[in-house]
Amino acid sequence: MGADSNSQLLRIEGLSKRFGQNIVLDGASLNVPHGSLVTVLGRSGAGKSVLLKCLADVIRPDAGSIHFDGKPLTIGDALARADFRRRCSFLFQSNALFDSLTALENVALPLEQTTDLPDKEIRERSLEALRQIELEAHQDRYPSQLSGGMQKRLALARAIVTRPELVLFDEPTAGLDPLRRNAVFAMIAKYQRQFGFTALVVTHDLTEALIASDRVALLDKGRMCFEGTPAEFSASTVAMVEDFRDSAEALGRTLAAIRRGEALQSEDS
């Protein structure tokens, strides 16, 4: 894709994945520059979450290549994969918090599982992560005792406590109302800039993504039909981009026609 490969923390080329006869990814490619917030847009079922799971090695792609910090993540290269997992975090759509653990224990868990740090340092780093996202006062509460927004912040604290270079966000605003969607995207943008990690977000929330992101891509029929800045997306004349971007306006035109009786007339004819 771009010639300036040294500026890319993550580079995906020709990624393909099928489940039986269902082709989900069909040569998807994407560049994620160092220190950026990149959003992959797409309709529900477009394969956005499958793309992330291929990156996280939860699902193995059938073809294509993934490069992280200039090095290929090839199947069977245990060292490269281990290095990627150490430098990357995954924020699940459902938050994936442990109900039986307190907020502090949830945040400490990745450090306990992936490092040899002494208990005292694990506690200090976990408390610092909670402090940074303004949850230190709730360290002894369980997830069920926190609001939905607090749970989302807690999941982020757990994702950043290992000080990752890349954080993958899987539909972080799924099921939220517009105000909470705005709050989640604002949170991601704020902490991405505060901590300096690179963020890759998959979502179908267009408005929020265009405001918060440095770059956006549109996944359709297993491929990226667009990749560029939000301004370029807003001005694009690519048919699929126009359909996705202007769907609200199209709905308005359809409803206006229905109110005028035009759609009913066409159906009767």
C-alpha positions, 0 to 999 in steps of 0.5 A: 500500500503506502511506500512509507512503511517505516511510519506504519506500526501495523500493516495488513496486506491481502488478509483473507478468511472464509468460514465454509462457503462464507467469505468474510475477508477477501484481501483486506489491506490496511495501514495503521501509522504510529501514534494514530487513532484509526477506525475501520467502519463497516456495516454489521456483519462486514467482517470488522471483528473477524479482522481484529481477531485475526490480528489478535491471533484468535482466528488464523487467516487463510491468506495474507500478511500482517506486519507489526513494527516492520516485522512479519507475524507469520504463523508458527513464529512464536517469538514474534507472536509473543512480542506482539501480544506483549506490546498489544492489548485488546478491548472487547466489545463486552468489556470482559470484566471478571465479576468476582474480582474488584476493579483493582484486581481486574486491572492487576490481572494482566500484569500478574499473568504476563510479567514477573513484577513483584506484588507491590509494583503490580499494585502501584501500577494498577492503582496508577492506571485507575487514577489516570482514568479517575476510578481510584476511589472505586478500586474495591468495587465489583464491576456490577457496582459500577455504571456502564461508563465506569465499566468501559473505563475500567476495561480501558484501564486494564487494557493500558496497564501493561503500557501497550503500544497498540490497543485494539477496540472491538465495537466499543460503543455497541448497544450504547445510546448517542450520548454514551457513544460520544463519551466512549469515543471522547475517552478513547481519543483522550487517553490515546493522546495522553498515553501515546498508544496507537489505537485501532477501532472497529465500529459502525458509528460513523459520526463519532468515528469521523470526529475522533479519528486520524484516519478511517477505512471502510470495509465492504465485501471483505475488502477496504474500499476506502482508506484515508482521512475523515475529510477525504472520506467526507468528500469521497465519491466512491459509491460504497462510501457515499451509500454508507456516509449518506444513508441518513439523507437517503432515509430522509428522502425516502420518508419524504417521498412516502409522506407525499405518497410517491412511494405508495404510488410506485408500489401500486403501479 
